[in-house]
């Protein structure tokens, strides 16, 4: 593509700015979770559900988002739904009980649901397919600044003003990113087939989604996508803070610093895997190797004794780096879908990511809650069981994924369903 570097810079910079807000809301309650629990008298199980509501909403809305992306384009879809996120952030700040928190977080998930998938559709249409994983990793990495903001900066603001004020500020920042995206995002380059697309009936749209879900290759990739992000986000976005509080006695600021570096490590990992995808001739081998390394690290965390803070921090940071290979999985999935099904294809695949986070964070709540002591803290055995459980889930998904075909050596597109007369 002529002058691709300049085009890529503009697109990636724009999408990353919009993606920052979405990433912040994903991880926003991790470092301040103990404060929210104390102020609203939440149980561990309730906190697990509140944390996961964002992701279950994300998952449930991915198929509708995919259809909206194909029908109306990324610009209208992203900006329209991000308006819901802005309003929901203010609602979260006003929440006074478990149900209000859960509802606000659910709508935050709906509002942020199209940002990454819309970004991937735009990258697919504007930039070369050969560098898709690398460009996607840059958006994921730069957008990860939102995750960074959710750590130490959030802890500092919460210490000074309170956790409710954090979400007032986040709502304002979301409004700014929404305006920025509306004026700069463009759906597709001139002459692209998107501009001459034919209207599609709801029946045809539903038939195409069913076709995608029934495809065996899609199912194999879906399985690994269901657990990889959830495995890391269960620690980074929720239970890692509790682990450092309960086992190592770290206060809010100290937990925020460690979570900050864990998040930086995730960003570095995503960009590194995007670069490695351009080097490895076999994408499947790269994914399986990363999955095995993640499993071993979870097992190690489960069996080691209590370490010095710098040692356990190093292990958690390494886990976040090794486990951030989701961009390679999405590249595998991207190769399955034809242009007409691109939006709903990758969005349907992305359902796995956030459904997995919800299920694994909720699983963590029930595991830790089962062992919780009278003072509200959880003993080491609770976290050992959590780490082993995550390792087991990832292992099962890896076994299923191992049956897939490598997307670089054998490209195959899901056939489009016949349209209604």
C-alpha positions as a LaTeX table, in Angstrom:
\begin{tabular}{lrrr}
\hline
Residue & $x$ (\AA) & $y$ (\AA) & $z$ (\AA) \\
\hline
Unk1 & 0.00 & 0.00 & 0.00 \\
Unk2 & 1.36 & 3.41 & $-0.97$ \\
Unk3 & 2.59 & 5.45 & 2.02 \\
Unk4 & 1.30 & 2.81 & 4.42 \\
Unk5 & 3.52 & 4.04 & 7.25 \\
Unk6 & 1.84 & 7.46 & 7.28 \\
Unk7 & $-1.63$ & 5.97 & 7.04 \\
Unk8 & $-0.85$ & 3.47 & 9.78 \\
Unk9 & 0.40 & 6.20 & 12.12 \\
Unk10 & $-2.78$ & 8.26 & 11.74 \\
Unk11 & $-5.11$ & 5.28 & 12.14 \\
Unk12 & $-3.32$ & 3.70 & 15.07 \\
Unk13 & $-2.93$ & 6.99 & 16.95 \\
Unk14 & $-6.64$ & 7.77 & 16.55 \\
Unk15 & $-7.88$ & 4.32 & 17.51 \\
Unk16 & $-5.52$ & 4.09 & 20.48 \\
Unk17 & $-6.84$ & 7.33 & 21.99 \\
Unk18 & $-10.41$ & 6.02 & 21.84 \\
Unk19 & $-9.32$ & 2.62 & 23.16 \\
Unk20 & $-7.72$ & 4.12 & 26.29 \\
Unk21 & $-11.11$ & 4.81 & 27.89 \\
Unk22 & $-12.36$ & 1.28 & 27.18 \\
Unk23 & $-9.25$ & $-0.26$ & 28.72 \\
Unk24 & $-9.52$ & 1.90 & 31.81 \\
Unk25 & $-13.04$ & 0.71 & 32.53 \\
Unk26 & $-12.00$ & $-2.94$ & 32.17 \\
Unk27 & $-9.50$ & $-2.73$ & 35.02 \\
Unk28 & $-10.83$ & 0.28 & 36.89 \\
Unk29 & $-12.03$ & $-1.49$ & 40.04 \\
Unk30 & $-8.99$ & $-3.67$ & 40.66 \\
Unk31 & $-6.81$ & $-1.41$ & 42.76 \\
Unk32 & $-9.78$ & 0.20 & 44.57 \\
Unk33 & $-11.73$ & $-3.04$ & 45.06 \\
Unk34 & $-11.07$ & $-3.26$ & 48.83 \\
Unk35 & $-12.31$ & 0.34 & 49.26 \\
Unk36 & $-15.52$ & $-0.38$ & 47.33 \\
Unk37 & $-16.09$ & $-3.56$ & 49.36 \\
Unk38 & $-15.65$ & $-1.66$ & 52.63 \\
Unk39 & $-17.83$ & 1.33 & 51.71 \\
Unk40 & $-20.72$ & $-0.73$ & 50.30 \\
Unk41 & $-20.32$ & $-3.86$ & 52.48 \\
Unk42 & $-19.82$ & $-6.19$ & 49.51 \\
Unk43 & $-18.88$ & $-9.85$ & 49.88 \\
Unk44 & $-16.10$ & $-11.46$ & 47.85 \\
Unk45 & $-18.71$ & $-13.22$ & 45.73 \\
Unk46 & $-20.51$ & $-9.94$ & 45.02 \\
Unk47 & $-17.25$ & $-8.22$ & 44.09 \\
Unk48 & $-16.47$ & $-11.06$ & 41.68 \\
Unk49 & $-19.85$ & $-10.57$ & 40.02 \\
Unk50 & $-19.47$ & $-6.77$ & 39.84 \\
Unk51 & $-16.01$ & $-7.17$ & 38.32 \\
Unk52 & $-17.31$ & $-9.64$ & 35.78 \\
Unk53 & $-20.46$ & $-7.74$ & 34.75 \\
Unk54 & $-18.45$ & $-5.54$ & 32.40 \\
Unk55 & $-17.15$ & $-8.60$ & 30.61 \\
Unk56 & $-20.42$ & $-10.51$ & 30.42 \\
Unk57 & $-22.04$ & $-7.42$ & 28.86 \\
Unk58 & $-19.11$ & $-7.18$ & 26.48 \\
Unk59 & $-19.55$ & $-10.83$ & 25.55 \\
Unk60 & $-23.31$ & $-10.69$ & 25.11 \\
Unk61 & $-23.07$ & $-7.61$ & 22.89 \\
Unk62 & $-20.30$ & $-8.80$ & 20.57 \\
Unk63 & $-22.60$ & $-10.43$ & 17.99 \\
Unk64 & $-24.87$ & $-7.35$ & 17.76 \\
Unk65 & $-21.72$ & $-5.20$ & 17.56 \\
Unk66 & $-20.42$ & $-7.31$ & 14.68 \\
Unk67 & $-23.65$ & $-6.85$ & 12.74 \\
Unk68 & $-23.64$ & $-3.10$ & 13.47 \\
Unk69 & $-20.03$ & $-2.82$ & 12.30 \\
Unk70 & $-20.84$ & $-4.50$ & 8.98 \\
Unk71 & $-24.09$ & $-2.60$ & 8.48 \\
Unk72 & $-23.35$ & 0.93 & 9.75 \\
Unk73 & $-19.56$ & 1.00 & 10.00 \\
Unk74 & $-17.09$ & 1.37 & 12.90 \\
Unk75 & $-17.49$ & 5.15 & 13.27 \\
Unk76 & $-21.20$ & 5.22 & 14.08 \\
Unk77 & $-21.03$ & 2.02 & 16.11 \\
Unk78 & $-18.08$ & 3.08 & 18.29 \\
Unk79 & $-19.24$ & 6.63 & 18.93 \\
Unk80 & $-22.87$ & 5.72 & 19.54 \\
Unk81 & $-22.11$ & 3.04 & 22.12 \\
Unk82 & $-19.28$ & 4.93 & 23.82 \\
Unk83 & $-21.89$ & 7.54 & 24.76 \\
Unk84 & $-23.48$ & 4.83 & 26.92 \\
Unk85 & $-20.10$ & 4.24 & 28.59 \\
Unk86 & $-19.78$ & 7.92 & 29.46 \\
Unk87 & $-23.21$ & 7.98 & 31.12 \\
Unk88 & $-22.58$ & 4.68 & 32.91 \\
Unk89 & $-19.35$ & 5.94 & 34.44 \\
Unk90 & $-21.32$ & 8.67 & 36.18 \\
Unk91 & $-23.88$ & 6.06 & 37.22 \\
Unk92 & $-21.14$ & 3.95 & 38.81 \\
Unk93 & $-19.99$ & 6.99 & 40.79 \\
Unk94 & $-23.54$ & 7.40 & 42.18 \\
Unk95 & $-24.04$ & 3.70 & 43.05 \\
Unk96 & $-24.97$ & 2.92 & 46.66 \\
Unk97 & $-25.36$ & $-0.87$ & 46.66 \\
Unk98 & $-24.41$ & $-4.10$ & 44.91 \\
Unk99 & $-27.23$ & $-4.04$ & 42.35 \\
Unk100 & $-26.54$ & $-0.46$ & 41.28 \\
Unk101 & $-22.82$ & $-1.17$ & 40.92 \\
Unk102 & $-23.50$ & $-4.30$ & 38.88 \\
Unk103 & $-25.98$ & $-2.53$ & 36.60 \\
Unk104 & $-23.68$ & 0.43 & 35.97 \\
Unk105 & $-20.77$ & $-1.87$ & 35.22 \\
Unk106 & $-22.95$ & $-3.92$ & 32.85 \\
Unk107 & $-23.77$ & $-0.80$ & 30.79 \\
Unk108 & $-20.12$ & 0.22 & 30.88 \\
Unk109 & $-19.42$ & $-3.09$ & 29.17 \\
Unk110 & $-22.05$ & $-2.43$ & 26.50 \\
Unk111 & $-20.68$ & 1.05 & 25.86 \\
Unk112 & $-17.10$ & $-0.12$ & 25.42 \\
Unk113 & $-17.95$ & $-3.29$ & 23.49 \\
Unk114 & $-17.31$ & $-2.06$ & 19.91 \\
Unk115 & $-14.00$ & $-0.24$ & 20.37 \\
Unk116 & $-11.45$ & $-2.99$ & 19.82 \\
Unk117 & $-13.44$ & $-4.88$ & 17.19 \\
Unk118 & $-14.17$ & $-1.67$ & 15.31 \\
Unk119 & $-10.46$ & $-0.89$ & 15.44 \\
Unk120 & $-9.58$ & $-4.29$ & 14.00 \\
Unk121 & $-12.09$ & $-3.85$ & 11.17 \\
Unk122 & $-10.59$ & $-0.45$ & 10.32 \\
Unk123 & $-7.05$ & $-1.88$ & 10.35 \\
Unk124 & $-8.18$ & $-4.73$ & 8.07 \\
Unk125 & $-9.64$ & $-2.28$ & 5.57 \\
Unk126 & $-6.94$ & 0.37 & 5.55 \\
Unk127 & $-3.68$ & $-1.55$ & 6.11 \\
Unk128 & $-1.94$ & $-4.65$ & 4.75 \\
Unk129 & $-3.14$ & $-8.07$ & 5.92 \\
Unk130 & 0.44 & $-9.33$ & 6.32 \\
Unk131 & 1.07 & $-6.88$ & 9.17 \\
Unk132 & $-2.38$ & $-7.16$ & 10.77 \\
Unk133 & $-1.09$ & $-8.70$ & 14.03 \\
Unk134 & 1.59 & $-6.04$ & 14.44 \\
Unk135 & $-0.76$ & $-3.13$ & 13.80 \\
Unk136 & $-3.39$ & $-4.66$ & 16.08 \\
Unk137 & $-0.76$ & $-5.12$ & 18.79 \\
Unk138 & 0.13 & $-1.43$ & 18.56 \\
Unk139 & $-3.49$ & $-0.42$ & 19.12 \\
Unk140 & $-3.79$ & $-2.88$ & 22.00 \\
Unk141 & $-0.46$ & $-1.73$ & 23.43 \\
Unk142 & $-1.02$ & 2.01 & 23.17 \\
Unk143 & $-4.62$ & 1.67 & 24.27 \\
Unk144 & $-3.22$ & $-0.14$ & 27.29 \\
Unk145 & $-2.41$ & 3.27 & 28.73 \\
Unk146 & $-5.97$ & 3.04 & 30.01 \\
Unk147 & $-4.98$ & $-0.03$ & 32.02 \\
Unk148 & $-1.97$ & 1.86 & 33.36 \\
Unk149 & $-4.17$ & 4.75 & 34.45 \\
Unk150 & $-6.31$ & 2.24 & 36.36 \\
Unk151 & $-3.36$ & 1.33 & 38.62 \\
Unk152 & $-1.14$ & 3.85 & 40.43 \\
Unk153 & $-2.86$ & 7.02 & 39.10 \\
Unk154 & $-6.24$ & 5.64 & 40.13 \\
Unk155 & $-4.90$ & 4.64 & 43.54 \\
Unk156 & $-3.49$ & 8.13 & 44.09 \\
Unk157 & $-6.70$ & 9.87 & 43.00 \\
Unk158 & $-8.80$ & 7.51 & 45.13 \\
Unk159 & $-6.56$ & 8.23 & 48.13 \\
Unk160 & $-6.96$ & 11.98 & 47.65 \\
Unk161 & $-10.58$ & 12.29 & 46.60 \\
Unk162 & $-12.29$ & 8.89 & 46.87 \\
Unk163 & $-13.16$ & 6.10 & 44.44 \\
Unk164 & $-16.40$ & 7.78 & 43.30 \\
Unk165 & $-14.50$ & 10.82 & 42.02 \\
Unk166 & $-12.36$ & 8.48 & 39.90 \\
Unk167 & $-15.43$ & 7.63 & 37.83 \\
Unk168 & $-16.52$ & 11.25 & 37.51 \\
Unk169 & $-13.12$ & 12.04 & 36.00 \\
Unk170 & $-13.29$ & 8.93 & 33.80 \\
Unk171 & $-16.68$ & 10.02 & 32.45 \\
Unk172 & $-15.24$ & 13.38 & 31.43 \\
Unk173 & $-12.22$ & 11.80 & 29.72 \\
Unk174 & $-14.53$ & 9.42 & 27.88 \\
Unk175 & $-16.52$ & 12.37 & 26.55 \\
Unk176 & $-13.34$ & 13.93 & 25.17 \\
Unk177 & $-12.23$ & 10.69 & 23.48 \\
Unk178 & $-15.74$ & 10.29 & 22.04 \\
Unk179 & $-15.58$ & 13.72 & 20.38 \\
Unk180 & $-12.07$ & 13.01 & 19.12 \\
Unk181 & $-13.13$ & 9.72 & 17.55 \\
Unk182 & $-16.24$ & 11.15 & 15.91 \\
Unk183 & $-14.29$ & 13.73 & 13.91 \\
Unk184 & $-11.34$ & 11.54 & 12.90 \\
Unk185 & $-12.47$ & 7.90 & 12.51 \\
Unk186 & $-13.17$ & 6.84 & 8.90 \\
Unk187 & $-14.82$ & 3.50 & 8.09 \\
Unk188 & $-12.93$ & 2.50 & 4.94 \\
Unk189 & $-10.72$ & 3.98 & 2.19 \\
Unk190 & $-12.32$ & 5.42 & $-0.96$ \\
Unk191 & $-13.43$ & 2.75 & $-3.41$ \\
Unk192 & $-13.65$ & 0.04 & $-0.75$ \\
Unk193 & $-16.48$ & $-2.48$ & $-1.04$ \\
Unk194 & $-17.90$ & $-1.23$ & 2.27 \\
Unk195 & $-19.15$ & 1.92 & 0.55 \\
Unk196 & $-21.19$ & $-0.05$ & $-2.00$ \\
Unk197 & $-22.48$ & $-2.77$ & 0.36 \\
Unk198 & $-26.07$ & $-3.92$ & $-0.03$ \\
Unk199 & $-28.55$ & $-3.73$ & 2.87 \\
Unk200 & $-28.86$ & $-7.05$ & 4.66 \\
Unk201 & $-31.95$ & $-8.41$ & 6.35 \\
Unk202 & $-31.93$ & $-9.46$ & 9.99 \\
Unk203 & $-32.58$ & $-13.04$ & 8.87 \\
Unk204 & $-29.50$ & $-13.04$ & 6.63 \\
Unk205 & $-27.37$ & $-11.46$ & 9.37 \\
Unk206 & $-28.47$ & $-14.10$ & 11.87 \\
Unk207 & $-27.83$ & $-16.89$ & 9.34 \\
Unk208 & $-24.28$ & $-15.69$ & 8.80 \\
Unk209 & $-23.57$ & $-15.65$ & 12.54 \\
Unk210 & $-24.90$ & $-19.19$ & 12.86 \\
Unk211 & $-22.65$ & $-20.23$ & 9.97 \\
Unk212 & $-19.65$ & $-18.75$ & 11.76 \\
Unk213 & $-20.46$ & $-20.43$ & 15.08 \\
Unk214 & $-20.96$ & $-23.84$ & 13.47 \\
Unk215 & $-17.60$ & $-23.75$ & 11.69 \\
Unk216 & $-15.25$ & $-26.26$ & 13.33 \\
Unk217 & $-12.09$ & $-24.19$ & 12.80 \\
Unk218 & $-13.78$ & $-21.20$ & 14.42 \\
Unk219 & $-14.68$ & $-23.38$ & 17.41 \\
Unk220 & $-11.06$ & $-24.43$ & 17.95 \\
Unk221 & $-9.85$ & $-20.84$ & 17.96 \\
Unk222 & $-12.81$ & $-19.78$ & 20.12 \\
Unk223 & $-11.75$ & $-22.28$ & 22.79 \\
Unk224 & $-8.30$ & $-20.77$ & 23.36 \\
Unk225 & $-9.67$ & $-17.24$ & 23.03 \\
Unk226 & $-12.14$ & $-18.05$ & 25.80 \\
Unk227 & $-9.45$ & $-18.41$ & 28.44 \\
Unk228 & $-6.26$ & $-16.55$ & 27.58 \\
Unk229 & $-7.32$ & $-12.97$ & 28.34 \\
Unk230 & $-9.49$ & $-14.13$ & 31.22 \\
Unk231 & $-6.55$ & $-15.93$ & 32.82 \\
Unk232 & $-4.46$ & $-12.77$ & 33.00 \\
Unk233 & $-7.30$ & $-10.32$ & 33.71 \\
Unk234 & $-8.55$ & $-12.45$ & 36.59 \\
Unk235 & $-5.28$ & $-11.55$ & 38.30 \\
Unk236 & $-4.56$ & $-8.05$ & 36.97 \\
Unk237 & $-8.08$ & $-6.63$ & 37.03 \\
Unk238 & $-9.42$ & $-8.18$ & 40.24 \\
Unk239 & $-7.83$ & $-10.85$ & 42.42 \\
Unk240 & $-4.19$ & $-9.81$ & 42.12 \\
Unk241 & $-4.84$ & $-6.80$ & 44.32 \\
Unk242 & $-6.53$ & $-8.99$ & 46.93 \\
Unk243 & $-3.68$ & $-11.49$ & 46.78 \\
Unk244 & $-1.10$ & $-8.78$ & 47.45 \\
Unk245 & $-3.27$ & $-7.37$ & 50.25 \\
Unk246 & $-4.16$ & $-10.64$ & 51.98 \\
Unk247 & $-0.85$ & $-12.50$ & 51.66 \\
Unk248 & 1.71 & $-9.70$ & 51.57 \\
Unk249 & $-0.13$ & $-7.00$ & 53.52 \\
Unk250 & 0.43 & $-4.31$ & 50.90 \\
Unk251 & $-1.53$ & $-1.07$ & 51.12 \\
Unk252 & $-3.39$ & 0.64 & 48.28 \\
Unk253 & $-0.41$ & 2.61 & 46.95 \\
Unk254 & 1.98 & $-0.36$ & 46.98 \\
Unk255 & $-0.56$ & $-2.59$ & 45.25 \\
Unk256 & $-1.07$ & 0.12 & 42.66 \\
Unk257 & 2.63 & 0.24 & 41.84 \\
Unk258 & 2.83 & $-3.53$ & 41.26 \\
Unk259 & $-0.35$ & $-3.58$ & 39.19 \\
Unk260 & 1.06 & $-0.67$ & 37.21 \\
Unk261 & 4.11 & $-2.70$ & 36.17 \\
Unk262 & 1.96 & $-5.76$ & 35.51 \\
Unk263 & $-0.09$ & $-3.67$ & 33.12 \\
Unk264 & 3.01 & $-2.24$ & 31.43 \\
Unk265 & 4.18 & $-5.83$ & 31.00 \\
Unk266 & 0.91 & $-6.75$ & 29.29 \\
Unk267 & 1.37 & $-3.90$ & 26.84 \\
Unk268 & 4.95 & $-4.93$ & 26.13 \\
Unk269 & 3.84 & $-8.53$ & 25.70 \\
Unk270 & 1.13 & $-7.64$ & 23.18 \\
Unk271 & 3.52 & $-5.60$ & 21.05 \\
Unk272 & 6.19 & $-8.30$ & 21.26 \\
Unk273 & 3.78 & $-11.03$ & 20.16 \\
Unk274 & 2.58 & $-8.84$ & 17.30 \\
Unk275 & 6.19 & $-8.53$ & 16.17 \\
Unk276 & 6.85 & $-12.26$ & 16.65 \\
Unk277 & 3.83 & $-13.11$ & 14.49 \\
Unk278 & 5.66 & $-11.58$ & 11.55 \\
Unk279 & 8.69 & $-13.77$ & 12.24 \\
Unk280 & 7.16 & $-17.17$ & 13.02 \\
Unk281 & 6.16 & $-19.14$ & 9.96 \\
Unk282 & 3.69 & $-21.17$ & 12.02 \\
Unk283 & 1.26 & $-19.03$ & 14.04 \\
Unk284 & $-0.23$ & $-22.03$ & 15.80 \\
Unk285 & 3.15 & $-23.00$ & 17.29 \\
Unk286 & 3.61 & $-19.48$ & 18.66 \\
Unk287 & 0.21 & $-19.57$ & 20.35 \\
Unk288 & 0.71 & $-23.04$ & 21.82 \\
Unk289 & 4.15 & $-22.17$ & 23.14 \\
Unk290 & 2.83 & $-19.05$ & 24.86 \\
Unk291 & $-0.06$ & $-21.02$ & 26.37 \\
Unk292 & 2.26 & $-23.69$ & 27.80 \\
Unk293 & 4.50 & $-21.01$ & 29.32 \\
Unk294 & 1.46 & $-19.36$ & 30.93 \\
Unk295 & 0.28 & $-22.66$ & 32.40 \\
Unk296 & 3.69 & $-23.32$ & 33.93 \\
Unk297 & 3.77 & $-19.88$ & 35.54 \\
Unk298 & 0.32 & $-20.36$ & 37.10 \\
Unk299 & 1.42 & $-23.72$ & 38.48 \\
Unk300 & 4.59 & $-22.13$ & 39.85 \\
Unk301 & 2.55 & $-19.42$ & 41.60 \\
Unk302 & 0.38 & $-22.15$ & 43.14 \\
Unk303 & 3.22 & $-24.20$ & 44.65 \\
Unk304 & 5.84 & $-21.67$ & 45.76 \\
Unk305 & 6.02 & $-20.47$ & 49.37 \\
Unk306 & 5.52 & $-16.84$ & 50.36 \\
Unk307 & 8.39 & $-14.91$ & 48.77 \\
Unk308 & 9.91 & $-11.49$ & 49.12 \\
Unk309 & 7.68 & $-8.82$ & 47.61 \\
Unk310 & 10.10 & $-8.12$ & 44.75 \\
Unk311 & 10.19 & $-11.83$ & 43.87 \\
Unk312 & 6.44 & $-12.36$ & 43.73 \\
Unk313 & 6.09 & $-9.06$ & 41.86 \\
Unk314 & 8.59 & $-10.27$ & 39.26 \\
Unk315 & 6.65 & $-13.49$ & 38.75 \\
Unk316 & 3.35 & $-11.65$ & 38.34 \\
Unk317 & 4.90 & $-9.20$ & 35.89 \\
Unk318 & 6.40 & $-12.09$ & 33.88 \\
Unk319 & 3.02 & $-13.84$ & 33.82 \\
Unk320 & 1.40 & $-10.73$ & 32.35 \\
Unk321 & 4.04 & $-10.51$ & 29.63 \\
Unk322 & 3.90 & $-14.19$ & 28.67 \\
Unk323 & 0.10 & $-14.34$ & 28.76 \\
Unk324 & $-0.57$ & $-11.38$ & 26.46 \\
Unk325 & $-0.71$ & $-13.27$ & 23.16 \\
Unk326 & $-4.34$ & $-12.51$ & 22.36 \\
Unk327 & $-3.42$ & $-10.45$ & 19.28 \\
Unk328 & $-1.95$ & $-13.56$ & 17.66 \\
Unk329 & $-5.12$ & $-15.53$ & 18.37 \\
Unk330 & $-7.19$ & $-12.76$ & 16.79 \\
Unk331 & $-4.89$ & $-12.85$ & 13.76 \\
Unk332 & $-5.57$ & $-16.57$ & 13.46 \\
Unk333 & $-9.29$ & $-15.87$ & 13.62 \\
Unk334 & $-9.06$ & $-12.95$ & 11.19 \\
Unk335 & $-7.79$ & $-15.32$ & 8.50 \\
Unk336 & $-11.01$ & $-17.35$ & 8.69 \\
Unk337 & $-13.48$ & $-14.63$ & 7.66 \\
Unk338 & $-14.29$ & $-13.10$ & 4.23 \\
Unk339 & $-14.71$ & $-9.31$ & 3.95 \\
Unk340 & $-18.51$ & $-9.42$ & 4.12 \\
Unk341 & $-18.41$ & $-11.27$ & 7.43 \\
Unk342 & $-15.37$ & $-9.49$ & 8.85 \\
Unk343 & $-17.09$ & $-7.36$ & 11.49 \\
Unk344 & $-19.39$ & $-10.02$ & 12.87 \\
Unk345 & $-16.72$ & $-12.71$ & 12.47 \\
Unk346 & $-14.07$ & $-11.15$ & 14.66 \\
Unk347 & $-16.72$ & $-9.77$ & 17.03 \\
Unk348 & $-18.24$ & $-13.22$ & 17.48 \\
Unk349 & $-14.76$ & $-14.59$ & 18.13 \\
Unk350 & $-14.19$ & $-11.79$ & 20.62 \\
Unk351 & $-17.26$ & $-12.92$ & 22.55 \\
Unk352 & $-15.00$ & $-15.62$ & 23.94 \\
Unk353 & $-12.56$ & $-13.11$ & 25.39 \\
Unk354 & $-15.02$ & $-11.32$ & 27.62 \\
Unk355 & $-17.24$ & $-14.26$ & 28.40 \\
Unk356 & $-14.05$ & $-15.93$ & 29.61 \\
Unk357 & $-13.10$ & $-12.98$ & 31.82 \\
Unk358 & $-16.56$ & $-12.97$ & 33.40 \\
Unk359 & $-16.51$ & $-16.70$ & 34.07 \\
Unk360 & $-12.96$ & $-16.76$ & 35.42 \\
Unk361 & $-13.34$ & $-13.67$ & 37.61 \\
Unk362 & $-16.58$ & $-15.08$ & 39.01 \\
Unk363 & $-14.84$ & $-18.43$ & 39.52 \\
Unk364 & $-12.18$ & $-16.57$ & 41.47 \\
Unk365 & $-14.84$ & $-14.98$ & 43.66 \\
Unk366 & $-16.33$ & $-18.33$ & 44.63 \\
Unk367 & $-12.94$ & $-19.94$ & 45.19 \\
Unk368 & $-11.54$ & $-17.13$ & 47.34 \\
Unk369 & $-14.90$ & $-16.63$ & 49.06 \\
Unk370 & $-15.00$ & $-20.30$ & 50.06 \\
Unk371 & $-11.81$ & $-19.89$ & 52.10 \\
Unk372 & $-12.39$ & $-16.37$ & 53.43 \\
Unk373 & $-11.73$ & $-15.89$ & 57.15 \\
Unk374 & $-13.65$ & $-13.96$ & 59.80 \\
Unk375 & $-11.69$ & $-10.75$ & 59.24 \\
Unk376 & $-12.56$ & $-10.77$ & 55.54 \\
Unk377 & $-9.12$ & $-11.82$ & 54.31 \\
Unk378 & $-8.33$ & $-15.03$ & 52.44 \\
Unk379 & $-5.47$ & $-17.43$ & 53.30 \\
Unk380 & $-2.76$ & $-18.65$ & 50.95 \\
Unk381 & $-4.63$ & $-21.89$ & 50.18 \\
Unk382 & $-7.41$ & $-19.85$ & 48.54 \\
Unk383 & $-5.00$ & $-18.33$ & 46.05 \\
Unk384 & $-3.19$ & $-21.63$ & 45.48 \\
Unk385 & $-6.49$ & $-23.20$ & 44.44 \\
Unk386 & $-7.24$ & $-20.17$ & 42.24 \\
Unk387 & $-3.91$ & $-20.42$ & 40.40 \\
Unk388 & $-4.23$ & $-24.18$ & 39.89 \\
Unk389 & $-7.80$ & $-23.79$ & 38.64 \\
Unk390 & $-6.75$ & $-21.21$ & 36.07 \\
Unk391 & $-3.89$ & $-23.45$ & 34.90 \\
Unk392 & $-6.31$ & $-26.36$ & 34.49 \\
Unk393 & $-8.80$ & $-24.33$ & 32.46 \\
Unk394 & $-6.09$ & $-23.03$ & 30.11 \\
Unk395 & $-4.78$ & $-26.59$ & 29.67 \\
Unk396 & $-8.18$ & $-27.86$ & 28.53 \\
Unk397 & $-8.53$ & $-24.98$ & 26.07 \\
Unk398 & $-5.04$ & $-25.64$ & 24.71 \\
Unk399 & $-5.88$ & $-29.29$ & 24.05 \\
Unk400 & $-8.94$ & $-28.22$ & 22.05 \\
Unk401 & $-7.02$ & $-25.56$ & 20.12 \\
Unk402 & $-4.27$ & $-28.06$ & 19.23 \\
Unk403 & $-6.69$ & $-29.60$ & 16.71 \\
Unk404 & $-6.82$ & $-26.41$ & 14.63 \\
Unk405 & $-4.99$ & $-25.74$ & 11.37 \\
Unk406 & $-2.34$ & $-23.06$ & 11.21 \\
Unk407 & $-3.77$ & $-19.92$ & 9.62 \\
Unk408 & $-0.53$ & $-19.08$ & 7.80 \\
Unk409 & 0.01 & $-22.44$ & 6.13 \\
Unk410 & $-3.61$ & $-23.10$ & 5.15 \\
Unk411 & $-5.88$ & $-20.12$ & 4.66 \\
Unk412 & $-9.55$ & $-20.95$ & 4.44 \\
Unk413 & $-12.53$ & $-18.65$ & 4.58 \\
Unk414 & $-15.89$ & $-19.45$ & 6.06 \\
Unk415 & $-18.30$ & $-19.56$ & 3.15 \\
Unk416 & $-21.01$ & $-16.94$ & 3.17 \\
Unk417 & $-24.62$ & $-18.11$ & 3.60 \\
Unk418 & $-26.91$ & $-17.61$ & 0.68 \\
Unk419 & $-28.94$ & $-14.45$ & 0.96 \\
Unk420 & $-32.72$ & $-14.47$ & 0.92 \\
Unk421 & $-34.45$ & $-13.66$ & $-2.30$ \\
\hline
\end{tabular}
